[in-house]
Amino acid sequence: MKEVVFYDSIKLDILNCIEDINDREIIILAIGTDKIIGDCLGPLTGEFLVEMNCPCVIYGTLKNPVDAKNLKKTLKIIEKNHENPYVIAIDASVGNLDEINKIMVKKDSIFPGLGFKKKLPEVGDLSITGIVGTEEEMVYDLLNNLRLNQVYTMAKTISKAIIAALDESKLY
């Protein structure tokens, strides 16, 4: 298994994306389900962020995951409770074989559920995705046969990078 990218480079990518958000409240939207190992990156990251006392409001943890069934409802709650938030969306994704275990940070939204051919709304001002497999492999059995350590390591790396970026940005 390839080594996950060291969190400092991810922290810098996050810092570059959030440097000009002004006074917008940062919301973490960690998407996925704890029922499938390959899709638990979001809830696991959300859980770690709660444990690390992240100063942001976090939607999506192991106890209260945000998945395909409740994503639209969660987006309505965010819209109702937060004025012009800056949403950091976190989700597992698919990529090329050489990208597995890489973490991608983009100043753009994501389309959750795309790997499962689901039509869900695009979300996020900043997206952080962990690549857990290839599109060809994206079948239920494969996602459940992934090693939990693979997803756990990516979630821990993302969590540390977010906390470090927030600390360095002085936004909180």
NORHUFEN-V318051 format. One record per backbone hydrogen bond with DSSP energy under -1.0 kcal/mol. NH is the residue of the N-H (numbers start at 1). CO is the residue of the C=O. E is the energy in kcal/mol with one decimal. If there is no record, write none. Layout:
{{NH;CO;E} {NH;CO;E}}
This chain:
{{9;6;-1.0} {11;7;-2.9} {12;8;-2.2} {13;9;-1.8} {14;10;-2.4} {15;11;-2.9} {16;12;-2.5} {17;13;-1.3} {18;14;-2.1} {19;15;-1.0} {21;18;-1.4} {24;21;-1.6} {27;86;-2.6} {28;57;-2.8} {29;88;-3.0} {30;59;-3.1} {31;90;-3.2} {32;66;-3.2} {33;39;-1.1} {38;143;-1.6} {39;36;-1.6} {40;37;-1.6} {44;40;-2.4} {45;41;-2.4} {46;42;-2.9} {47;43;-2.2} {48;44;-2.3} {49;45;-2.6} {50;46;-2.1} {51;47;-2.3} {52;48;-2.0} {53;50;-1.7} {54;49;-2.6} {59;28;-3.1} {61;64;-1.1} {71;67;-1.4} {74;70;-2.5} {75;71;-2.6} {76;72;-1.8} {77;73;-2.0} {78;74;-2.6} {79;75;-2.4} {80;76;-2.3} {81;77;-2.5} {82;78;-1.8} {86;25;-3.5} {88;27;-3.2} {89;126;-2.9} {90;29;-2.7} {91;128;-1.9} {93;130;-2.4} {95;133;-2.1} {99;96;-2.0} {101;131;-3.3} {102;99;-2.5} {104;129;-3.0} {106;127;-2.5} {108;106;-2.0} {110;123;-2.6} {114;111;-1.3} {116;113;-1.3} {117;114;-1.8} {118;113;-2.6} {123;110;-2.4} {125;87;-3.1} {126;87;-2.0} {127;106;-3.1} {128;89;-2.9} {129;104;-2.4} {130;91;-1.6} {131;102;-2.6} {132;93;-2.4} {139;137;-2.8} {143;139;-2.0} {144;140;-1.7} {151;147;-1.1} {152;148;-3.2} {153;149;-2.6} {154;150;-1.6} {155;151;-2.7} {156;152;-2.6} {157;153;-2.2} {158;154;-2.7} {159;155;-2.4} {160;156;-2.5} {161;157;-2.2} {162;158;-2.5} {163;159;-2.4} {164;160;-2.6} {165;161;-2.5} {166;162;-2.7} {167;163;-2.5} {168;164;-2.4} {169;165;-2.2} {170;166;-1.0}}
